[in-house]
Amino acid sequence: MSFLSRLIPAATARSAVRFASSGRYYTKKHEWITVDKSVGTVGITDFATEQLGDVVFIELPEAGAEIEKGESTGAVESVKAASDIYAPVSGKVLEKNTKLEDEPGIINKSPLEKGWLYKVELKSVDQLKELLSEEQYNTFKEEEEAAH
């Protein structure tokens, strides 16, 4: 279990932010992906960045890397802790957000837009069916918070 997965249940009700409908799919480890045709853009949720605190370092996969759903593809380090980033889908990394390497704090300011992590060519769009919708993700967060 990643540090982030252990940290999230301790979150306060204040951080249970409602997202506008976005077309994003989510993992239970707090990554998100949006898809345009067969290309997915991956990031971590604003909920995750709130729990991590100020991000000081981000390690991302290189373009050309083959990734498998559920495997670690990088890491996020903050003033509080470090956490792995997990692939929401399998595929080939097309591009990484190199701005985050120089300015990792972008992810705290804009995790759902400018703070995207990498783009991946999906091996199978069917894997998206295994991810959470926005509504399911919000319910998941609320249940985790209520359990702790």
VOBA-1610 file (N, C-alpha, C; in pm, whole numbers, padded with zeros to 5 digits, always signed):
BEGIN
Met+00085-00118+00000Met+00000+00000+00000Met+00089+00123+00000Ser+00061+00217-00089Ser+00141+00338-00098Ser+00113+00428+00023Phe+00206+00517+00049Phe+00187+00612+00158Phe+00060+00692+00135Leu+00039+00733+00010Leu-00078+00815-00021Leu-00206+00740+00011Ser-00211+00611-00021Ser-00331+00532+00010Ser-00356+00525+00160Arg-00249+00521+00239Arg-00264+00517+00384Arg-00301+00655+00439Leu-00252+00760+00377Leu-00274+00895+00424Leu-00416+00943+00395Ile-00469+00908+00282Ile-00599+00959+00237Ile-00711+00931+00338Pro-00721+00811+00400Pro-00832+00790+00493Pro-00834+00888+00610Ala-00721+00946+00643Ala-00715+01039+00754Ala-00758+01180+00713Ala-00802+01194+00592Ala-00838+01326+00540Ala-00957+01384+00615Thr-00961+01513+00616Thr-01074+01581+00681Thr-01188+01599+00584Ala-01305+01622+00634Ala-01422+01643+00548Ala-01400+01765+00459Arg-01321+01859+00504Arg-01293+01980+00427Arg-01234+01947+00290Ser-01158+01839+00281Ser-01089+01809+00156Ser-01172+01724+00061Ala-01293+01692+00097Ala-01378+01613+00008Ala-01439+01706-00096Val-01359+01745-00192Val-01398+01842-00294Val-01483+01773-00400Arg-01588+01834-00438Arg-01671+01784-00547Arg-01614+01835-00679Phe-01600+01744-00774Phe-01551+01782-00906Phe-01670+01806-00998Ala-01654+01897-01091Ala-01754+01912-01196Ala-01740+01791-01287Ser-01845+01754-01354Ser-01837+01639-01445Ser-01728+01667-01548Ser-01633+01576-01560Ser-01513+01606-01636Ser-01478+01502-01742Gly-01542+01387-01741Gly-01501+01281-01832Gly-01378+01208-01783Arg-01339+01229-01660Arg-01223+01162-01603Arg-01264+01027-01546Tyr-01169+00936-01552Tyr-01180+00808-01485Tyr-01079+00811-01371Tyr-01107+00737-01263Tyr-01023+00743-01143Tyr-00984+00604-01095Thr-00872+00599-01022Thr-00831+00477-00954Thr-00854+00495-00804Lys-00852+00385-00730Lys-00866+00393-00585Lys-00735+00439-00520Lys-00631+00460-00600Lys-00506+00513-00548Lys-00492+00661-00582His-00601+00721-00631His-00614+00865-00651His-00539+00919-00774Glu-00531+00835-00880Glu-00487+00883-01010Glu-00611+00906-01095Trp-00598+00991-01196Trp-00706+01014-01291Trp-00653+00999-01432Ile-00745+00975-01527Ile-00709+00970-01668Ile-00825+01025-01749Thr-00793+01107-01848Thr-00890+01150-01948Thr-00842+01089-02080Val-00937+01061-02169Val-00900+00992-02293Val-00956+01066-02413Asp-00870+01085-02513Asp-00910+01141-02642Asp-00869+01037-02746Lys-00969+00968-02803Lys-00948+00856-02894Lys-00869+00747-02821Ser-00743+00724-02856Ser-00667+00617-02788Ser-00553+00674-02703Val-00555+00806-02678Val-00449+00869-02598Val-00506+00916-02465Gly-00446+00869-02357Gly-00488+00908-02224Gly-00391+01006-02162Thr-00444+01102-02088Thr-00362+01195-02010Thr-00384+01157-01864Val-00272+01133-01792Val-00275+01081-01656Val-00229+01188-01557Gly-00292+01188-01440Gly-00251+01279-01333Gly-00293+01223-01198Ile-00269+01300-01094Ile-00320+01264-00962Ile-00425+01367-00922Thr-00517+01325-00839Thr-00630+01411-00805Thr-00590+01527-00715Asp-00672+01630-00714Asp-00647+01742-00623Asp-00660+01696-00479Phe-00746+01597-00455Phe-00758+01539-00321Phe-00623+01481-00277Ala-00556+01410-00368Ala-00425+01352-00337Ala-00321+01461-00310Thr-00321+01567-00391Thr-00221+01671-00369Thr-00244+01745-00238Glu-00371+01758-00197Glu-00400+01820-00067Glu-00341+01736+00046Gln-00352+01604+00034Gln-00302+01516+00139Gln-00150+01511+00140Leu-00087+01520+00024Leu+00059+01518+00017Leu+00120+01646+00070Gly+00056+01758+00048Gly+00115+01886+00083Gly+00202+01936-00033Asp+00294+02026-00003Asp+00375+02088-00107Asp+00466+01985-00173Val+00444+01963-00303Val+00524+01868-00380Val+00658+01933-00415Val+00767+01859-00390Val+00901+01911-00413Val+00978+01836-00521Phe+00929+01717-00561Phe+00998+01637-00663Phe+00897+01542-00727Ile+00909+01525-00858Ile+00824+01430-00931Ile+00912+01350-01026Glu+00897+01218-01021Glu+00966+01128-01113Glu+00861+01071-01208Leu+00883+01084-01338Leu+00785+01041-01438Leu+00848+00941-01535Pro+00765+00857-01598Pro+00818+00762-01696Pro+00866+00834-01822Glu+00964+00777-01888Glu+01017+00835-02011Glu+00927+00802-02130Ala+00924+00891-02228Ala+00852+00864-02352Ala+00908+00736-02413Gly+00819+00653-02463Gly+00860+00525-02521Gly+00849+00408-02426Ala+00838+00436-02297Ala+00829+00329-02197Ala+00695+00256-02210Glu+00700+00124-02201Glu+00579+00042-02198Glu+00539+00028-02051Ile+00415+00058-02020Ile+00368+00049-01882Ile+00251-00047-01873Glu+00236-00108-01756Glu+00127-00201-01732Glu+00035-00145-01625Lys-00094-00163-01647Lys-00194-00117-01551Lys-00159-00167-01411Gly-00162-00075-01314Gly-00136-00109-01176Gly+00009-00103-01134Glu+00102-00094-01229Glu+00243-00088-01191Glu+00286+00055-01160Ser+00390+00068-01080Ser+00443+00200-01047Ser+00508+00259-01171Thr+00473+00384-01200Thr+00529+00451-01316Thr+00611+00574-01277Gly+00623+00598-01149Gly+00697+00714-01102Gly+00667+00739-00956Ala+00704+00859-00912Ala+00684+00892-00771Ala+00663+01041-00754Val+00595+01075-00646Val+00574+01213-00606Val+00629+01227-00465Glu+00715+01326-00445Glu+00769+01352-00311Glu+00724+01490-00267Ser+00681+01497-00142Ser+00637+01625-00088Ser+00711+01650+00043Val+00678+01762+00105Val+00738+01794+00234Val+00693+01695+00340Lys+00579+01627+00317Lys+00526+01530+00413Lys+00573+01388+00388Ala+00581+01347+00258Ala+00605+01206+00229Ala+00634+01185+00081Ala+00659+01059+00047Ala+00675+01018-00092Ala+00569+00913-00122Ser+00522+00910-00245Ser+00421+00814-00285Ser+00444+00773-00429Asp+00421+00646-00459Asp+00430+00598-00596Asp+00312+00648-00677Ile+00333+00657-00807Ile+00228+00686-00903Ile+00203+00555-00977Tyr+00077+00514-00988Tyr+00044+00387-01052Tyr-00029+00411-01183Ala+00001+00327-01282Ala-00062+00338-01413Ala-00209+00296-01407Pro-00299+00384-01449Pro-00441+00347-01450Pro-00474+00252-01565Val-00389+00251-01670Val-00407+00166-01787Val-00271+00120-01837Ser-00272+00018-01923Ser-00150-00027-01989Ser-00133+00048-02121Gly-00008+00064-02164Gly+00017+00129-02291Gly+00159+00178-02304Lys+00179+00264-02401Lys+00311+00320-02429Lys+00310+00469-02397Val+00405+00513-02316Val+00414+00654-02280Val+00455+00734-02404Leu+00376+00834-02436Leu+00403+00919-02552Leu+00479+01045-02515Glu+00451+01096-02395Glu+00507+01225-02354Glu+00495+01237-02202Lys+00592+01304-02142Lys+00579+01337-02000Lys+00578+01488-01986Asn+00521+01534-01876Asn+00511+01678-01851Asn+00643+01725-01792Thr+00735+01764-01877Thr+00871+01801-01833Thr+00870+01927-01746Lys+00766+02010-01755Lys+00759+02129-01669Lys+00757+02090-01522Leu+00698+01973-01491Leu+00690+01930-01351Leu+00826+01896-01293Glu+00921+01857-01380Glu+01055+01826-01330Glu+01125+01952-01279Asp+01102+02063-01347Asp+01162+02191-01307Asp+01078+02264-01203Glu+00946+02250-01211Glu+00855+02319-01121Glu+00750+02221-01066Pro+00789+02131-00975Pro+00694+02031-00925Pro+00573+02091-00854Gly+00584+02211-00803Gly+00474+02276-00733Gly+00354+02306-00822Ile+00373+02297-00955Ile+00261+02317-01047Ile+00149+02220-01014Ile+00188+02099-00973Ile+00087+01996-00946Ile-00004+02035-00829Asn+00048+02110-00732Asn-00036+02157-00622Asn-00133+02264-00667Lys-00090+02349-00758Lys-00173+02460-00804Lys-00276+02417-00907Ser-00242+02316-00989Ser-00329+02278-01100Ser-00319+02129-01131Pro-00358+02042-01036Pro-00341+01898-01058Pro-00427+01840-01169Leu-00537+01907-01203Leu-00627+01853-01304Leu-00608+01917-01441Glu-00517+02012-01452Glu-00495+02078-01580Glu-00345+02086-01611Lys-00276+02189-01563Lys-00134+02206-01594Lys-00045+02101-01527Gly-00096+02038-01421Gly-00017+01940-01346Gly-00031+01797-01394Trp-00079+01775-01518Trp-00088+01639-01570Trp+00052+01576-01569Leu+00059+01445-01559Leu+00187+01376-01546Leu+00244+01326-01678Tyr+00165+01244-01749Tyr+00214+01191-01876Tyr+00096+01152-01965Lys+00128+01134-02094Lys+00029+01090-02192Lys+00067+00949-02235Val-00034+00865-02251Val-00011+00725-02283Val-00103+00680-02396Glu-00048+00603-02490Glu-00129+00540-02593Glu-00185+00412-02533Leu-00317+00406-02519Leu-00381+00294-02452Leu-00365+00164-02531Lys-00330+00059-02459Lys-00322-00074-02519Lys-00463-00125-02546Ser-00556-00096-02454Ser-00694-00142-02468Ser-00787-00044-02397Val-00880+00014-02472Val-00976+00106-02411Val-01069+00032-02315Asp-01077-00101-02327Asp-01161-00180-02236Asp-01116-00166-02091Gln-00988-00134-02068Gln-00940-00117-01930Gln-01008-00001-01860Leu-01061+00093-01935Leu-01129+00207-01874Leu-01253+00163-01797Lys-01313+00053-01839Lys-01433+00001-01773Lys-01404-00043-01630Glu-01277-00071-01600Glu-01237-00117-01467Glu-01210-00001-01372Leu-01212+00122-01423Leu-01184+00240-01341Leu-01314+00298-01287Leu-01300+00390-01193Leu-01416+00453-01130Leu-01461+00575-01211Ser-01591+00595-01216Ser-01645+00720-01271Ser-01622+00828-01165Glu-01649+00950-01202Glu-01635+01061-01106Glu-01726+01040-00985Glu-01849+01000-01009Glu-01944+00976-00901Glu-01896+00861-00811Gln-01849+00753-00872Gln-01799+00639-00793Gln-01676+00679-00712Tyr-01590+00760-00771Tyr-01469+00804-00700Tyr-01507+00891-00579Asn-01600+00983-00598Asn-01642+01068-00486Asn-01704+00984-00374Thr-01783+00884-00409Thr-01841+00794-00310Thr-01731+00717-00237Phe-01633+00669-00313Phe-01519+00597-00255Phe-01446+00684-00153Lys-01418+00809-00188Lys-01350+00900-00095Lys-01431+00920+00032Glu-01561+00942+00016Glu-01649+00964+00133Glu-01652+00841+00224Glu-01656+00723+00165Glu-01656+00599+00244Glu-01524+00582+00319Glu-01412+00613+00253Glu-01283+00605+00320Glu-01274+00702+00437Glu-01322+00824+00416Glu-01319+00923+00523Glu-01406+00881+00639Ala-01525+00827+00611Ala-01619+00786+00715Ala-01564+00667+00795Ala-01481+00586+00732Ala-01426+00468+00799Ala-01315+00504+00898His-01266+00628+00890His-01155+00666+00978His-01185+00786+01062
//
